[in-house]
Amino acid sequence: MISRRDFLNQQAMGVGGVALAWLLQQEQAQAKPAAVKATPHNDLNARQPHFAPRATAMISLFQHGGPSHVDLTDPKPELTRLSGTDYSGDIHFSFVNEASKKLLGSPFAFQKHGECGTELSELLPHTARIVDDMCLIRSMHTGANGHEVSIRYFHGGIPGVLGRPTLGSWLVYGLGSESQNLPAYMVLSDPGGLPVDGATNWSNGYMPAMFQGTVLRPREPRILNLQPPAHLAGDIQRQNLDLLQTLNARFSETHPGESELEARIASYELAARMQTSATEALDLSQETEATQKLYGLDQKETREYGTRCLIARRLVERGVRFVQLFHNSQPWDNHSSLKSGLTSICKKTDQPAAALVADLKQRGLLDTTLVHWGGEIGRLPVTQDHGSPEKAGRDHNGQGFSIWLAGGGVRGGMTFGATDEFGHRAVENVVTPNDFQATVMRLFGLDYEQLTYPHNSRLDTITHARPAHVVEDILI
């Protein structure tokens, strides 16, 4: 038995070997163009940021479907006053056959809260208790009404484009991991199923596989096969792992640069270390009864989402860099039955989200942990399925909507930006997803224009050189 390389070298006085070498050289030249000089990181070792960071971890509570800002976070008295009359402006509808220009005032009351006096809907009584720690951005803008196009804009930096690394991947690529015993990027999925756009939400895109999100199972056991069978535990397991590591290292020497292989090897090594660390991190019985009650684990409506919020806190407490929580499908997509639909999803999420911020604060973790709450779009000020009040809903709106941030170097007790008098378009201090990404990078001590990865013969960034700016006014 001889190798292919030896066979070619033995034929035609080595001409085959010369040809093979030339072909390999051409492939290498195509894979690494001369113009691209940056050497990408292909490991999870901790790295120094460009400048002093304010945040070292982030928890993103992503609300798929488009929470209705005019019913939750952005009160519009003029909308209420003119409810039932025709809107005079231009509207882009996603569902033209159900379109209406009848303005729909919010059926929910708004009230000022905290020392800052931020107004929130009656549907968010728990969030109202943390407004002095929140920065409420009321001027988000994607310019597109579709779910997927805006989701990919928020996560990957370009509207609608697949195959891009997500924000979590960029952060882990830029900074590495603070924990050698837990994944740096973790995803807490919903037991009801995947969110809209599935695994694209936590994809590593064109980066090595080690930078993708690690998904925890939504039910116990959250990590399968974490403990070895009794007859393989102890010295036997250690010997098997040592042998596997030796074989992997030998194979890597002959197959350099294979990111999928390197990620798989790293995952095996991490899995061995996780047997102790992950078991402890996911054990909520260590939490006091008061803490479990704070997150709503004692109530049916909040138990599931509260459990994931509490796990998220425990993960960042143990060095996980980026944690995302997602919903099944898109529960905020209230095209009809807005009143009952919003009430239901707020009951599930309001208390756990507020508890997360309060818990981080009381443990001294909020200063270095950035919490994000928000969806990919908002809702229109006009009604959809106009008819009985019980059936009224709202269509998509990417022209203006709200998100909120807390901790991690963000100013608390403030609102930023504004939509017009009806809540349709962002008109003051407009913030795009690229601006959001640039600002998050700044909080982590990274220059979003300098953090690059070679792709398609260029040094790519999270914003793909699209217009972006750091929103300095919301930073401490």
N, C-alpha and C positions, 0 to 999 in steps of 0.2 A: 504494500500500500504506500503510495506517495501522494504528497499534496498537489493541488492544482498548480501552485506556483513552481514546484520542482518539475512537474511534468512539462510546463511551458518553457522552462529554462533548458530542458534537455532536448527540445525540438528546434530544428532549423538554426543551430548554432546560437541559441539564446535569443533569437529575434522575438519569439513569443514573450519572453520575460521583459524585453525592452518595451514591447507594445503594452504589456500589462502595467509596467511602471509608468509609462506615459499616460495611460488612461486614468490610473489612480491619481497622478499629479493633476490632470485636468479636473477630475471630480473634486479634489481638494481645493483647487483654484476657484471652482464654481461655488463651492460651499462657503468659502471664506474670501470674499472679494477683497482686493487690495485696498479699496477705499474704506473698508470697515476695519478699524484698528483696535476697537475696544475688545477686551477679553472678558466674556461673560462668566459669571460665577456659576459653578455647577455643584454647589454643596450648600449645606444649611449651617455652616459655621457662622457665629455671630460676627457682624461687621460694623464698623464705625459709620455713623451717618455723616452727611456733609457738614452739619453744624449741630449745635446742642438741641436735642429734641425736647418737646414738652410731653409728648405721648410715647409710650412704649408698647401699648396694646390697644386694640379696637374691637368693639362688639357692635355689629351691625344688625339691627332688628328690621329686616327688609319686609315691607308690607305690600305684597304683590296685589295688583289690581287697580290701584289708584285711589287712596283715601280721599274722601270729599272734604277738601279744605274749607269750603264755605259752610260746612256743617260741623266742623271740628276745631279748626285753628285760626280761621280768617273771617271774623264777623263782618257782615255787610248790611248795615241798616237800610241802605238804599235798595238793595235787593229785596229785603223784607217789605219795604214800603210799596214797591212796585210789583210785588208778586202777583202773577196772573195776567199781567200786561205783556205786550210783545216787546222783545229785545230789539233795539234798533241797529245794533252792530252786526258785523259779519261773523258767521260761525262755521267752522268746519266740523261736520258730523261724521262719526264713524258708522252709524246706523241710520242712513238717510230715510229708510222706510218707516222709522219710528220717530223721526225728527219733529221737534216743535220749537218755536221761538218764544213760548210762554215762559216768562221768568218764574222761578220757583224759590220763594224765600225759605230759609231753613226752618224746619219744624222744631228745632232745638234752641233752647235759650243759651245765651252767652253771658259770662260774668267775669269780672276782673279778679285776679288772684295774686297772692304773694305781695312782697314789698314792691316788686316791679310793676304790678298792675296789669300783667299780660291777660288778655281775654281768651278764654277757652270755652268750648261747648260743655253743656251739662253731661254729655256722654263721657267726659274725661275727668271725673272727680279725683282720681288718684294722680294723674299727670298734673293736675292743678296744684298739687302739694309740692311739686319739684320745680315749678316755673322759675324760681330764683336761681336754679342751677342750670337752666336751659337757655340755649340760643335758638329762638324760633325763626327760621328763614321762611318768609312768606312770598318770595319772589323767584322760586325755581322755574326753570324754563327748558324744555327739551326741543320745542318747535315741532314735535311730532305727537300724534295722538295714539299711535299703536302701542301695545304692550311690549312686544318683543323688541321693536326698534328702540324704545326708550330704556328697556332693561339692559340691553347691550351697550347703550350709551353710558349708563351709570356704571356698569361693571367693567366694560372693556375700552371705553374712551371714544368709540366711533358709533354713531347711530346705526343700528341694524346689522353690523358686520359680525360674522361668526369667526371663530378661530383666534380670538384675541385673548391675551392673559387678563385675568380680572384684577381688580384692585388688591385683593388679598395676595395674589401671586406676585404682583409688583412689590408689595411691602416685604414679603418674605424673601424675594430675590434680592432686594436692596439691603436688607438688614440681617438676614439669616434668622436663626432661632435662638431664643433665650433658654430653651429647655432642650436637653438631650434625651429626655425620657417621654416626651409627648410631642405629637405633630405640631408644627408651627402654625398651621392653617387648618381650622376645624369647622365643619358644617354640621349644624343640628337641624335635621329635617323633620318634617311633620309626619305623624303616624298615618295621616290620611293619604299621603302620596307626595309626589314631586311637585315643586312649584312650576308655574308657566316657564317654558324654555329649559326645563330640566337641568342637566349637569352643566349647561353653558353658564349658569349662574356662578359656578366656582371653578371654571376651566383654567388650566395653565396655558391654553392656547399653544403658541409656538415655542414656549419655554420648556425646559426639561420637566418631566413628569413629577419630580420631587416638589415642584412649586404649586401643584394643584391642591384643592381643598380635600381634606380627609373627612369623609362622611360618617358620622356616628349613626347607628341604627336608632330609629325613633322609639323603640321599645326595648325593654330589658330582655336579654342582655344586650347592651348597646354596642359591645364589641364581641363578636363571636370568637370562640376558641382562644380566649385570652389566657386561660389556664391549661397547661398540658395535662394529659391523662396521668393518673397516679404512677403507672408503671414506666413512664418516660420522664418523670420529674427529677430534679436534682442533678447529680453528676452525669447521668445518661444524657439528659437534655443538653447540658453544657458541652459534653463531648460531641454531640451531633451538631450543635451550633458552631463549634470550633472547626469541625470538618467542613461544614457548609461554607464558612467564611474563607477557609483556605482554598476551596474549589472555586468560589466566586472570584477571589483575588487573582487566581491563576488565569481564569477565563477573561477577566477584565484586562489583563496585561496583553492578551492577544487580540482583544476587541476594544481598543480605546475609543472614547468619545461616544459610546452608545448610551444616550441619556435614559432610555427606558430601562436598560439593564442596570445602570447605576442607581436609578430610583428604586428598582425592585430590591436590589441588594441592601440599600439604605433602609427600606421599609422592613426587611427581615430583621435587620439589626435593631431597628427601633421597636419592632414588635416584641422582641425579647426583653428590652428594657421596660416596655409598657406593662409587663405582667404585674409589676408591683405598683408603678406610678398611676396607671389608668384606673386600676381597681380602686385605689384610694381616692383619686380625683372624682370618680363617679359615684362614690358612696355618700348619698345625701343623709344617711342616718347619723352622720357626724354633725349635722347642722342642728342647732337648737330648735325647739318647738316654736319659739318666737320668730326665728328667721323663716322657717317653713310657712308659718302663717302670714308673714309679711309678703311673701310671693304668691300667696293664695293656694298653697298646696292642700289646704283643708276644705276647698270648695270645688265642686264639680266643674264649674265654668272655667276656672282659672288654673286648675291643677296641672294640666298638660303643658301649657305655655309657660306657666310659672316654674315648672320643673326644669325646662330647658333654659330659662333665664338664670336660674340658680346654678345650673351646671356651667353656663357661660362664665359666671363670676368665678367659680371654682377653677375653671381652666386658665383664665388670665392670671388668677392668683398664683398659679403654678408655672407661669412663664409662656403660655401659649400666646402667640403674637396677634392672631386675627381669628375672630369667631363670628360666624354668621348664623342667624336664625331665619328660616323660611317657612312659609305657610303652604299647605296643600292648595294647588291650583292658584286662585286669585280671589280670596274672599272679600276684598274691598271693591270688586267690580260691580257696583250696585246700579245696574241698568234699570232695575225695577225693584219695587218694595224697598225703597231706600230706608225708610224709617225703621222697619224691623231688621233689615240686613245690617245696617250700621250699628244698631243697638246690640245685636248679637256679637259681632266681631269686636266691638269695644269692650264688652263684658269679658271676653276672653283675654284681651291683650293689655288693657289699660293698667290694671293693678300690677301685673308682673313687670311691665316695662318701667313703671315708676319705682317699683321696689328695687329693681336692679340699680338704678341711679342712687337711690337712698342708701342701699346696702354698700355699694362701692364707696360712697362718701363717708359713711360711718367707720369703714375699715381703713380709710386713708388711701384708697386706691383710685378715687375719681380724678385726682390731679394728673395721673399718668395714664388713665384709661379713657379713651374717646368712645362715647356711646352715640350711635346714629339710629334715628327712627325715621322711616319714610318710605314711600313707594316710588314708582317710576313716573307716574302722572297724577293729575288731580281729576276733578269732575267739572262739567259745565254748569253755569248758573241757570240754564233753562231746563225744563222738564223733559223726560223721555217717558214713553207710555202714558202720556197725559190722559187723565180720566179721573178715576177715584183717587183720593189722597193715598190710600193704602198701596196702590199700584205705581205711584210716581217714582221715577228714578232719574239718574243723570248719566249722560254720555261722557266719553273720554275728553280730557282736556290737558294737553301738554304745553299750553301757552302760559300757564301760571298755576302754581300750587305750592304746598308747604312741606318742609321737613324740619326736624329739630335735632340739635346736637347738644351734648353735655359732657363736661370734663375734658381731660386731655389738652388743656391750654386754650379752650374756648371760653369766651365771656359768658357768664350766666346772667339770668334776669334781663334779657334783652330780646327785642324783635328786630329783624333786619329785612329791609326790602318791603315792597308792597305790590299788590295787584290793583287793578282798577276798581271803581266803585261797585262793580258787580262780581268781582273775583274771577274774571275771564282771562285777563292777560297780565303778566308781570310788567310793571311800568316804572318801578323804582328799584335801583340796585339789583338788576337782573343777575341771577346766578345760574350758570349752566352746569351740567354734570362734569364737564372738564374743569370748571372753576372749583367745584367741590373736590375733585381728585387732586388738583394742585394744592388746595388748602390742607387736605388730609396729609399729603406728602410733607408739606412744610411743618405741620405739627409733629411729624415723626423725624424731623431733622433732615429731610431729603429735598433736594432741588429737583422738581419734576422734569426739568429740561436736561439735567445732567445725568439722571438715572436712565441709562440706555441699555438696549439689548439688540444685537445685530440680527436683522431680519430683512429678507428681500433686498439685499445689497444696500442697506442703509441702517443707521443706528436709530432704532425706533424708541419712542417714549410712550407713556401711558396715554397721553393726549394725541399721539400721532402728529405732532406739530400743529395741531389745531389751535385756534385762539383760546387762550386760557389765562387766568390771573388768580393769584392768591387773594382771598377775601380778607384783607388785613383788618378791617373794621371789627370783625367778630373774634379776633385773637387777643389774648391777654398780653 
